[in-house]
Amino acid sequence: MTDKEGSTGKSYIDSAIAAGQSVLGSITGNPADKNQAADTKSKAADEKDLSHSVGKVGPFAVTPQGGVSTDDPSRAEGSYNQTIGAAKESLGGLLGAEGLKREGQQQNAEGKGQEAEGQVKDYGSGIGERVKGGAEGVYKGLVGDREGEEKARIRHDDGKAQQRSAEHDIIKQNQ
């Protein structure tokens, strides 16, 4: 990873550095130390925001680091069933057809469950791939295998895209 990419770990380190600079500035009364602390804190916040960002188009997600993922198919199936269920429920209510309305409610509820199941799968799988890619990258770097290290970085970044995609959709649903 380069300094231009978002990194959650780096943002935490920079936040700690900013806290130290702030304490130093308070003790010495030096405005330059206080300004440097504010700049470092702002940089840390920007890094964290970038690290947690994801671009989504349909079932595809991309992170600023270049990670790419595709949603678990049950997420799209669940979304489809929610849409069709809601339409049946509305139509049943409009026409006074209680059977169609109940069928729509059931299909909508099943769709929510399907989508949530896919999100949990993607979230867990994404975390797993990030950890595996990170550990493999460290090992490959230690043994001097640059090609293997790059493959591990891609695995990590793709896992991050998968995780952030699930997080993005979960947050969007709960707003």
Salt bridges, closest charged atoms under 4 A:
ASP14 OD2 - LYS10 NZ 3.32
GLU47 OE2 - LYS10 NZ 3.72
ASP71 OD2 - LYS56 NZ 2.83
ASP71 OD1 - ARG75 NH1 3.08
GLU103 OE2 - LYS88 NZ 2.78
GLU117 OE2 - LYS121 NZ 3.41
ASP122 OD2 - ARG75 NH1 2.59
GLU129 OE2 - LYS132 NZ 3.89
GLU129 OE1 - ARG155 NE 2.73
GLU136 OE1 - ARG155 NH1 3.26
ASP145 OD2 - LYS140 NZ 3.63
GLU147 OE2 - LYS151 NZ 3.55
GLU149 OE1 - ARG146 NH1 2.65
GLU150 OE2 - ARG153 NH2 2.53
ASP157 OD2 - ARG153 NH1 2.45
ASP157 OD1 - HIS156 ND1 2.98
GLU167 OE1 - ARG164 NH1 2.87
ASP169 OD2 - LYS56 NZ 3.05
ASP169 OD2 - ARG75 NH2 2.32
ASP169 OD1 - HIS168 ND1 3.09
